[in-house]
Every structure is written in structure tokens, then in C-alpha cells.
Amino acid sequence: MNPDHLARAVGRVLLGAFLTFAGTGHLTFGRAEFQAQVPGWVPLEADLVVVASGGVEVALGLALILLPRWKVPLGWVTAAFFVAVFPGNIAQYVEGRDAFGLDSDTARLVRLFFQPVLIAWALWATGAWRDWRRKRRDPVGR
């Protein structure tokens, strides 16, 4: 395995472990904290949103680790998930909700800049972005 493939594989497994841990937190020890991130405008009970998103995180995390054959589509789905939950992070900042030690506007604002990092990580570690660029250069698949 060349160094680039190894780095991506390690990145994919680490991202999978991170998601599995975070999803487990949604379902157990961090449940109340995660509820603070559910925007008030979401028409569902905050606990349902937290449990559902936790389940998705665990599933994505385990899939990233255990299903490398599907890494490219998993990269896109994971990136889309990070985009989908971003409004919760924005709501936490705008509404000034404390959670996970983010007890100031500055801390909540800084956190917003990590979501694009997670999106980029998902696309890089799975090769999804590289695959998309390759297909754009050679749409016929030669």
C-alpha cells in the first residue's frame, strides 16, 4: 500500500472511530448536551433528533471502518451528514446555548470552523473528492 493510500485508510478509520464514539455519546452519556444543539425550529422533539442522529453516526462510523469497499459513497453520505447537522451548531452559537464546555460566544464561534474540516476529512479519507475529480477529467472512463 502506498503512503497516500495508507494515510487515507488511517484517516477513514479514525473518522469512523470518532463518529462511532460521538454517536454512542448521543445515545448515552452526552444525550442532554446534544439536545442543547437541536435548533428550536426543528419540528421534532429534541431527544428524538439526538437519538436518530446518534444512530446515524454509529452506523456511518462502523460502515467507514468495516466497509472499505464502499468508502467513496460513504464519504459523500458522511459529508452530507456533516452538512445536515451544521444548522444545529449554528443555532447553538446564535441562541447562546452552552454544551460540551462551549460556554462563550467565542468558543461556540470557533467550533463552527471545525465543521468544514470534518466535511473535508470525510471526502479526503474516503477518496470521494479524488474520485469525483477523476471522473470530471475523464467522463467516459477511459
Backbone as JSON, one array per atom type, in Angstrom:
{
  "sequence": "MNPDHLARAVGRVLLGAFLTFAGTGHLTFGRAEFQAQVPGWVPLEADLVVVASGGVEVALGLALILLPRWKVPLGWVTAAFFVAVFPGNIAQYVEGRDAFGLDSDTARLVRLFFQPVLIAWALWATGAWRDWRRKRRDPVGR",
  "N": [[0.85, -1.17, 0.0], [0.63, 2.15, -0.94], [2.0, 5.22, 0.51], [0.1, 7.35, 0.43], [-2.37, 6.02, 0.13], [-2.34, 4.57, 2.51], [-2.37, 6.65, 4.41], [-4.89, 7.77, 3.89], [-6.5, 5.55, 4.49], [-5.99, 5.24, 7.24], [-6.96, 7.73, 8.09], [-9.67, 7.4, 7.38], [-10.46, 5.28, 9.07], [-9.98, 6.46, 11.57], [-11.81, 8.6, 11.44], [-14.13, 7.09, 11.32], [-14.03, 5.88, 13.86], [-14.22, 8.17, 15.47], [-16.82, 9.08, 14.76], [-18.34, 6.86, 15.61], [-17.86, 6.93, 18.36], [-18.89, 9.5, 18.99], [-21.55, 9.13, 18.21], [-22.31, 7.14, 20.0], [-22.16, 8.65, 22.29], [-24.31, 10.38, 21.83], [-26.38, 8.64, 22.32], [-26.05, 7.9, 24.94], [-24.06, 8.97, 27.39], [-23.84, 11.7, 26.63], [-26.26, 12.7, 25.97], [-28.08, 14.74, 26.94], [-26.51, 17.03, 26.59], [-26.21, 17.06, 23.8], [-28.82, 17.58, 23.09], [-29.04, 20.28, 23.53], [-28.09, 21.35, 21.23], [-29.96, 21.07, 19.29], [-31.83, 22.86, 17.07], [-34.41, 25.22, 17.88], [-36.35, 25.51, 15.93], [-36.67, 23.09, 14.69], [-39.06, 20.71, 13.87], [-39.41, 18.49, 15.55], [-39.2, 16.46, 18.52], [-36.5, 17.21, 20.64], [-35.0, 15.13, 21.85], [-35.62, 12.93, 20.23], [-34.42, 13.73, 17.83], [-31.76, 13.76, 18.64], [-31.3, 11.06, 19.33], [-31.85, 9.81, 16.86], [-29.91, 11.04, 15.18], [-27.65, 10.18, 16.5], [-27.81, 7.42, 16.1], [-27.44, 7.37, 13.33], [-24.83, 8.37, 13.21], [-23.38, 6.33, 14.53], [-23.87, 4.2, 12.78], [-22.72, 5.2, 10.37], [-20.08, 5.54, 11.24], [-19.27, 2.89, 11.9], [-19.63, 1.73, 9.4], [-17.72, 3.12, 7.86], [-15.41, 2.07, 8.97], [-15.69, -0.74, 8.69], [-16.51, -1.32, 6.09], [-14.72, -0.89, 3.71], [-14.84, -1.18, 0.97], [-16.97, 0.29, 0.11], [-16.23, 2.87, 0.47], [-16.12, 5.33, -1.04], [-18.88, 6.14, -1.72], [-19.73, 6.21, 0.93], [-18.17, 8.28, 1.9], [-19.32, 10.52, 0.64], [-21.91, 10.41, 1.74], [-21.32, 10.71, 4.46], [-20.14, 13.26, 4.47], [-22.38, 14.72, 3.64], [-24.03, 14.27, 5.84], [-22.61, 15.71, 7.81], [-22.99, 18.26, 6.78], [-25.76, 18.42, 7.04], [-26.18, 18.46, 9.83], [-25.01, 20.79, 10.58], [-26.61, 23.2, 10.85], [-27.51, 22.88, 13.49], [-25.21, 23.41, 14.98], [-24.85, 26.06, 14.29], [-27.2, 27.15, 15.34], [-26.73, 26.7, 18.04], [-24.69, 28.53, 18.48], [-25.93, 31.03, 17.7], [-28.14, 31.11, 19.4], [-26.9, 31.07, 21.81], [-26.47, 28.79, 23.43], [-25.2, 26.73, 25.97], [-23.03, 23.96, 25.9], [-21.06, 21.03, 26.08], [-18.81, 22.27, 27.17], [-18.67, 24.57, 25.72], [-19.09, 27.54, 26.46], [-19.14, 30.18, 25.86], [-19.59, 32.9, 23.54], [-17.41, 33.14, 21.84], [-16.14, 30.61, 21.98], [-18.18, 29.0, 20.94], [-18.35, 30.08, 18.39], [-15.8, 29.52, 17.3], [-15.98, 26.77, 17.16], [-17.68, 26.42, 14.98], [-16.03, 26.56, 12.78], [-14.88, 24.1, 12.6], [-16.59, 22.3, 11.41], [-16.48, 22.43, 8.51], [-13.95, 21.29, 8.31], [-14.42, 18.67, 9.13], [-16.09, 17.85, 7.04], [-14.34, 18.04, 4.84], [-12.46, 16.16, 5.7], [-13.95, 13.77, 5.61], [-14.41, 13.58, 2.83], [-11.79, 13.51, 1.82], [-10.51, 11.31, 3.19], [-11.93, 9.11, 2.33], [-11.53, 9.09, -0.32], [-13.42, 10.19, -1.92], [-13.58, 12.8, -2.98], [-11.33, 12.85, -4.64], [-12.05, 10.82, -6.43], [-14.3, 11.98, -7.64], [-13.13, 14.2, -8.9], [-11.46, 12.86, -10.7], [-13.34, 11.57, -12.34], [-14.53, 13.79, -13.49], [-12.47, 14.74, -15.07], [-12.15, 12.67, -16.86], [-14.74, 11.77, -18.21], [-15.7, 9.61, -19.7], [-14.53, 7.37, -18.79], [-12.09, 6.2, -19.58]],
  "CA": [[0.0, 0.0, 0.0], [1.47, 3.36, -0.98], [1.79, 6.09, 1.67], [-1.15, 8.11, 0.31], [-3.49, 5.11, 0.45], [-2.26, 4.26, 3.94], [-2.82, 7.84, 5.15], [-6.34, 7.86, 3.73], [-7.12, 4.45, 5.24], [-5.91, 5.6, 8.66], [-7.91, 8.82, 8.27], [-11.03, 6.86, 7.3], [-10.73, 4.51, 10.29], [-10.06, 7.42, 12.68], [-13.09, 9.28, 11.32], [-15.15, 6.11, 11.72], [-13.98, 5.75, 15.32], [-14.75, 9.43, 16.01], [-18.27, 9.06, 14.59], [-18.9, 5.82, 16.47], [-17.8, 7.46, 19.73], [-19.85, 10.61, 19.11], [-22.9, 8.55, 18.14], [-22.56, 6.49, 21.28], [-22.43, 9.75, 23.21], [-25.69, 10.83, 21.59], [-27.32, 7.66, 22.86], [-25.78, 7.6, 26.35], [-23.53, 9.95, 28.33], [-23.92, 13.09, 26.19], [-27.59, 12.92, 25.39], [-28.62, 16.05, 27.32], [-25.67, 18.04, 25.96], [-26.54, 17.11, 22.38], [-30.14, 18.2, 22.94], [-28.85, 21.73, 23.51], [-27.7, 21.75, 19.88], [-31.09, 20.93, 18.37], [-32.48, 24.18, 16.91], [-35.8, 25.31, 18.3], [-37.25, 25.47, 14.78], [-36.85, 21.71, 14.21], [-40.41, 20.33, 14.31], [-39.4, 17.19, 16.23], [-38.7, 16.52, 19.89], [-35.03, 17.26, 20.64], [-34.44, 13.82, 22.17], [-35.75, 12.09, 19.04], [-33.39, 14.17, 16.88], [-30.46, 13.33, 19.17], [-31.22, 9.6, 19.2], [-31.76, 9.47, 15.43], [-28.6, 11.42, 14.64], [-26.67, 9.28, 17.12], [-27.87, 6.15, 15.38], [-26.81, 7.57, 12.02], [-23.39, 8.49, 13.42], [-22.83, 4.99, 14.82], [-23.93, 3.42, 11.53], [-21.7, 5.73, 9.45], [-18.76, 5.24, 11.8], [-18.97, 1.46, 11.72], [-19.51, 1.47, 7.96], [-16.41, 3.62, 7.41], [-14.38, 1.15, 9.46], [-15.88, -2.14, 8.31], [-16.89, -1.49, 4.69], [-13.85, -0.05, 2.88], [-15.22, -1.29, -0.44], [-17.99, 1.31, -0.13], [-15.71, 4.11, 1.06], [-16.43, 6.55, -1.8], [-20.24, 6.61, -1.42], [-19.8, 6.53, 2.36], [-17.59, 9.6, 2.06], [-20.33, 11.51, 0.27], [-23.0, 10.38, 2.73], [-20.8, 11.27, 5.7], [-20.03, 14.71, 4.26], [-23.75, 15.25, 3.63], [-24.48, 14.25, 7.23], [-21.98, 16.85, 8.49], [-23.68, 19.46, 6.3], [-27.12, 18.4, 7.58], [-26.22, 18.79, 11.26], [-24.38, 22.1, 10.79], [-27.54, 24.18, 11.42], [-27.53, 22.73, 14.95], [-24.05, 24.14, 15.51], [-25.13, 27.49, 14.1], [-28.23, 27.5, 16.32], [-26.09, 26.76, 19.36], [-23.98, 29.82, 18.54], [-26.86, 32.14, 17.61], [-29.01, 31.12, 20.57], [-26.07, 31.14, 23.01], [-26.68, 27.61, 24.27], [-23.98, 26.1, 26.49], [-22.95, 22.48, 25.84], [-19.72, 20.49, 25.82], [-17.8, 23.24, 27.55], [-18.76, 25.76, 24.87], [-19.89, 28.41, 27.31], [-18.98, 31.58, 25.45], [-19.82, 33.1, 22.1], [-16.15, 32.88, 21.13], [-15.95, 29.15, 21.89], [-19.19, 28.46, 20.01], [-17.99, 30.54, 17.05], [-14.63, 28.76, 16.86], [-16.45, 25.42, 16.82], [-18.29, 26.43, 13.65], [-15.0, 26.39, 11.76], [-14.46, 22.71, 12.54], [-17.5, 21.5, 10.57], [-15.88, 22.25, 7.19], [-12.82, 20.37, 8.44], [-14.99, 17.31, 9.14], [-16.57, 17.57, 5.68], [-13.14, 17.79, 4.04], [-11.87, 14.91, 6.19], [-14.74, 12.67, 5.05], [-14.19, 13.49, 1.38], [-10.4, 13.14, 1.57], [-10.16, 9.99, 3.72], [-12.62, 8.06, 1.58], [-11.18, 9.23, -1.73], [-14.61, 10.63, -2.66], [-13.26, 14.01, -3.74], [-10.38, 12.45, -5.68], [-12.83, 10.06, -7.39], [-15.13, 12.93, -8.36], [-12.24, 14.96, -9.79], [-11.02, 11.95, -11.75], [-14.47, 11.38, -13.25], [-14.73, 15.04, -14.24], [-11.39, 14.85, -16.09], [-12.32, 11.61, -17.85], [-16.13, 11.34, -18.02], [-16.01, 8.38, -20.43], [-13.96, 6.26, -18.04], [-11.02, 5.54, -20.34]],
  "C": [[0.9, 1.24, 0.0], [1.12, 4.29, 0.18], [0.49, 6.91, 1.62], [-2.36, 7.25, 0.66], [-3.51, 4.77, 1.93], [-2.77, 5.44, 4.77], [-4.33, 7.98, 5.07], [-7.06, 6.77, 4.52], [-7.11, 4.74, 6.74], [-6.91, 6.72, 8.96], [-9.35, 8.35, 8.27], [-11.39, 6.11, 8.57], [-10.85, 5.44, 11.5], [-11.38, 8.19, 12.64], [-14.22, 8.35, 11.73], [-15.19, 5.94, 13.23], [-14.56, 6.99, 15.99], [-16.27, 9.43, 15.93], [-18.95, 8.03, 15.49], [-18.94, 6.29, 17.92], [-18.85, 8.56, 19.93], [-21.29, 10.08, 19.09], [-23.28, 7.84, 19.41], [-22.86, 7.53, 22.34], [-23.84, 10.3, 23.06], [-26.68, 9.92, 22.31], [-27.15, 7.42, 24.35], [-25.35, 8.84, 27.12], [-23.68, 11.4, 27.91], [-25.29, 13.51, 25.69], [-28.15, 14.32, 25.7], [-27.82, 17.18, 26.66], [-26.01, 18.18, 24.47], [-27.91, 17.74, 22.14], [-30.05, 19.71, 22.88], [-28.5, 22.23, 22.11], [-28.84, 21.63, 18.87], [-31.79, 22.29, 18.27], [-33.95, 24.14, 17.31], [-36.78, 25.19, 17.15], [-37.44, 24.07, 14.2], [-38.18, 21.19, 14.75], [-40.5, 18.95, 14.96], [-38.87, 17.39, 17.64], [-37.17, 16.39, 19.86], [-34.42, 15.89, 20.93], [-34.53, 12.87, 20.99], [-34.67, 12.44, 18.01], [-32.02, 13.67, 17.34], [-30.29, 11.82, 19.01], [-31.07, 9.2, 17.73], [-30.39, 9.84, 14.86], [-27.49, 10.58, 15.26], [-26.64, 7.93, 16.43], [-27.2, 6.24, 14.02], [-25.3, 7.65, 12.19], [-22.74, 7.14, 13.7], [-22.79, 4.17, 13.53], [-22.86, 3.89, 10.54], [-20.3, 5.37, 9.95], [-18.37, 3.79, 11.59], [-18.8, 1.11, 10.24], [-18.16, 1.95, 7.42], [-15.29, 2.68, 7.82], [-14.47, -0.22, 8.79], [-16.16, -2.37, 6.82], [-16.03, -0.64, 3.75], [-14.21, -0.11, 1.39], [-16.21, -0.2, -0.84], [-17.53, 2.69, 0.32], [-16.1, 5.37, 0.29], [-17.88, 6.99, -1.54], [-20.41, 6.95, 0.07], [-19.2, 7.9, 2.64], [-18.59, 10.69, 1.74], [-21.46, 11.57, 1.29], [-22.54, 11.0, 4.05], [-20.66, 12.79, 5.59], [-21.41, 15.36, 4.28], [-24.33, 15.28, 5.05], [-23.9, 15.45, 7.99], [-22.61, 18.17, 8.05], [-25.07, 19.54, 6.95], [-27.19, 18.8, 9.05], [-25.62, 20.16, 11.57], [-25.36, 23.17, 11.31], [-27.67, 24.07, 12.95], [-26.38, 23.48, 15.61], [-24.27, 25.64, 15.39], [-26.16, 27.95, 15.14], [-27.64, 27.6, 17.72], [-25.36, 28.08, 19.53], [-24.97, 30.99, 18.61], [-27.71, 32.26, 18.88], [-28.23, 31.14, 21.89], [-26.25, 29.97, 23.97], [-25.34, 27.0, 24.69], [-24.09, 24.57, 26.36], [-21.52, 22.12, 25.52], [-18.62, 21.49, 26.13], [-17.78, 24.48, 26.69], [-19.68, 26.75, 25.58], [-19.64, 29.89, 27.04], [-19.24, 31.68, 23.95], [-18.57, 32.79, 21.29], [-15.94, 31.38, 20.93], [-16.93, 28.54, 20.9], [-18.87, 28.87, 18.58], [-16.81, 29.74, 16.49], [-15.05, 27.36, 16.43], [-17.04, 25.35, 15.42], [-17.26, 26.16, 12.55], [-14.49, 24.95, 11.66], [-15.37, 21.85, 11.66], [-16.97, 21.36, 9.14], [-14.68, 21.31, 7.21], [-13.32, 18.92, 8.43], [-15.48, 16.91, 7.75], [-15.38, 17.22, 4.78], [-12.5, 16.47, 4.42], [-12.62, 13.72, 5.58], [-14.47, 12.48, 3.56], [-12.77, 13.06, 1.03], [-10.13, 11.68, 1.96], [-10.81, 8.85, 2.95], [-12.25, 8.08, 0.09], [-12.34, 9.74, -2.57], [-14.31, 11.85, -3.52], [-12.33, 13.68, -4.9], [-11.12, 11.7, -6.79], [-13.69, 10.99, -8.26], [-14.29, 13.74, -9.35], [-11.78, 14.1, -10.97], [-12.13, 11.74, -12.79], [-14.77, 12.63, -14.06], [-13.7, 15.19, -15.34], [-11.61, 13.83, -17.21], [-13.73, 11.03, -17.72], [-16.49, 10.03, -18.72], [-15.44, 7.16, -19.69], [-12.86, 5.51, -18.75], [-9.86, 5.2, -19.47]]
}
